Each structure stands twice: as C-alpha cells, then as structure tokens.
Amino acid sequence: MTDPSLAIPLTFAEIDLGALAQNCRLLKQHIGPEVLLMAVVKANAYGHGAVEVARAALANGAGHLAVARFEEGVHLREAGIDAPILVMNYTLLANVDTGIDHDLTLTVTDLPVIERVSHYAGQVGKVAQVHVKIDTGMGRYGLLPDEVVSFFEQAAPYPHIEIQGLFSHFAVSDLADKAYTWQQFEIFERVSDALRAAGFQVPICHIANSAAALDLPAMHLDAVRVGIAMYGLHPSDEVDPAVPVQPVLTLKSTVARVRTLPAGTSISYGRTYITPQAMPVALVPVGYGDGYPRILSNRGAVLINGQRAPIVGRVCMDQFVVDISDCSPVALEDEVVLVGKQQGARISAEEVASWANTINYEITTGLLPRVRRVFV
Ligand SMILES: Cc1ncc(COP(=O)(O)O)c(C=O)c1O
C-alpha cells in the first residue's frame, strides 16, 4: 500500500524557507548586533509551520523564540529545538513542572506561579528563568505598572527563580500616529527605572513587535519580538516598510473541474449567484474547512494562468467555483494561487484580508491542518 502522507496534495501552503531566512537576516541587520531578535512562532508560526520556521529563524539571526502557550513550547522542544523559548501568556499551575522540565521560559505575573516555579525548579536542581509581563496600556495580560516593584520584592526571596526579562506589548504601534505608543513606552521606562532604583537588574527588557521593530528604533531596547514582518507581511499599511521583507507563504490549489455553465445556472449553496450568460467556470478545491473564509463568497478571487478569476457563489467547506472568462484556456489540474504570486500577478494576504474584513495575520494563521505545508 502506498503511504497516503506522500500523496500530492490538492491544496497546500508552500512555505519559502529561503525567503524566511532572508527576512530574518534583514531584520537582524536592521536592529543591529546589540539587539536580540526573538522570533515569534506562536500559532504554528502564524500558520507557516512552527518547527521549520523556528529552525530557519534560529539559523539566520534569531536568538530566542517566543510562543503564546506552554504546549507550543513543548512541541518545539520535542522537535529537538534547544534555543531559549519564551512562553508569553499565562501557564497553568498544573503545567509549570512540565514547563521547567522542558526549560521553557515562563511568563509570570502571579505569586502562586512564582512559588510553584521556584519549588519545582529547586526539586530538580534548576534555577528557572522567567519573564515578567507588564501592562502599559494594552488592557490585557500583565501586571499594572504600580504593582511591579512590589511583585519583584515578593519574588526576590524565592531561590530557584531568576527574573531574566521584563516585557510589555503595544496596542497601536502599527498606526502612523505614535503618541499612544510613546506613552506606553514611557510607562515601561518608568517601571524599569523604578526597578533599578529598588536594586533589581533585569537583563532583557523588550516591548517592540514588528511595527516598532521597523518604525521605532528608539524602542528596540534589549530585544524585539518579531512575528508578522518575519513572514514577509506588513503590520499595517501605516508602518514604514523599512526592511524589504518578502512573503513566505503561497496558498496553492489545483483546478478540479472545468466546464461552461449555461445562462441562468445557479452556483453553490444558497443560489447566491446565477450566471448572467453562458460562463466558463472552474472548481477550486478549497473551502472554509481549510481556513479559507466563507465571507469571500462572491467577493474574493484567485489566480489561474496569471489572471484573476473571481469567486462566484458561496465558498463551501471544501470547494468553490470561479469565473474563468479572463483566464482561458484553463485545463483540469492547472495551478490555482489563492495567496501569492503566479506568472507576474499577485494576490497578497493583505488583499485577501481586506476582502474578508480582517487582517493579514488571520489569513495565514487561520489555515487549518488539512492544508499541508510544503517547505521549499
Ligand atoms: C506579546 C506579543 N509580542 C509580540 C507579538 C508579535 O507581533 P507582530 O506579529 O506584530 O510582530 C505578538 C503578536 O501578536 C504578541 O502577542
């Protein structure tokens, strides 16, 4: 019997690790040798494949990795990655021991977690490194600025824990107006000064995401946490594209049927599209079961033969239909590009996001496991 995992996929995401490597090198050059590049590989590396991306990033200038959840860090360790991995969000008390077993750098904002970390690290003969997150204006996770010094004082007596990092996150660094971002940065600086005055030295202070890494060199501090720019995508169209990064992901499929429908034919569920005249159409085997948004029904387009083919009718779980009037001749098993370049034409993740009323982050991150990642 043949191995089904070797079958050629109908629909797949081609991940250009060469582009990713080059993006990392350019970003590292941009931030300079003194600043640590932390590669943000949470959510399966924004849909690109966490293990492969992490390896390529580490080989091309990144020194640390950052994930959102403890399980994501464990997954990277199990794949043999031994670089420092920061878990940026809350880790359940019940998972602290496993986190320490895997040498994950946990983020702590609560005393019970400090107690658990120090207790277990002591049992296994380690000093666990942790980072403290502060909320400078995101209104989400983190200690409030006034709580930070006393938190450090409460943590200080615990012998098997070392606070290696202090970090925060920007709410609107991707806007042209940087006033609020400067406010957040100043709060962060005030907290770091207060810690120093109280006798606490934190080796790695970090606050910049991609937008600030690109646009706000004064905010690079000791490390930058770069996600979207590493994938060659723009944090927003208001951020200076200071570094010529290239998109890493191309979403591809294959024409699964070609035919001409007579005038008056209704297409797909809900009969939302009726052909106004005889129309050549192709079937594209991609749907919301792949993470391709259903809201693209009658709105999106794909590339076939380097030409745009608009989606007609609803996007279903596994397939949709496109009008190929401008793409002929189209043959069975021709290549379809849903995100990326084909013969000089391009549909960017940003453009797909605009059709779907969302952001480029969600387009790549939303791709489900059924879409095989093919690394080139
Ligand atoms: C805490 C934190 N830091 C850094 C990042 C990376 O942001 P970006 O992808 O905009 O670089 C994220 C992503 O959402 C985040 O949640």
The ligand as a Tripos MOL2 file, in Angstrom:
@<TRIPOS>MOLECULE
LIG
   16    16     1     0     0
SMALL
NO_CHARGES

@<TRIPOS>ATOM
      1 C1          3.0340   39.6150   23.1780 C.3       1 LIG1
      2 C2          3.3230   39.6440   21.7080 C.ar      1 LIG1
      3 N1          4.5330   40.0310   21.3160 N.ar      1 LIG1
      4 C3          4.8720   40.0830   20.0020 C.ar      1 LIG1
      5 C4          3.9570   39.7430   19.0120 C.ar      1 LIG1
      6 C5          4.3610   39.8410   17.5730 C.3       1 LIG1
      7 O1          3.6250   40.8240   16.8940 O.3       1 LIG1
      8 P1          3.8680   41.0940   15.3510 P.3       1 LIG1
      9 O2          3.4100   39.8660   14.6450 O.co2     1 LIG1
     10 O3          3.0250   42.2690   15.0390 O.co2     1 LIG1
     11 O4          5.3200   41.3210   15.1820 O.co2     1 LIG1
     12 C6          2.6820   39.3460   19.4010 C.ar      1 LIG1
     13 C7          1.6990   39.0050   18.3820 C.2       1 LIG1
     14 O5          0.5350   39.1770   18.4440 O.2       1 LIG1
     15 C8          2.3500   39.2900   20.7830 C.ar      1 LIG1
     16 O6          1.1400   38.8990   21.1980 O.3       1 LIG1
@<TRIPOS>BOND
     1     1     2 1
     2     2     3 ar
     3     2    15 ar
     4     3     4 ar
     5     4     5 ar
     6     5     6 1
     7     5    12 ar
     8     6     7 1
     9     7     8 1
    10     8     9 2
    11     8    10 1
    12     8    11 1
    13    12    13 1
    14    12    15 ar
    15    13    14 2
    16    15    16 1
@<TRIPOS>SUBSTRUCTURE
     1 LIG1         1 GROUP 0 **** ****
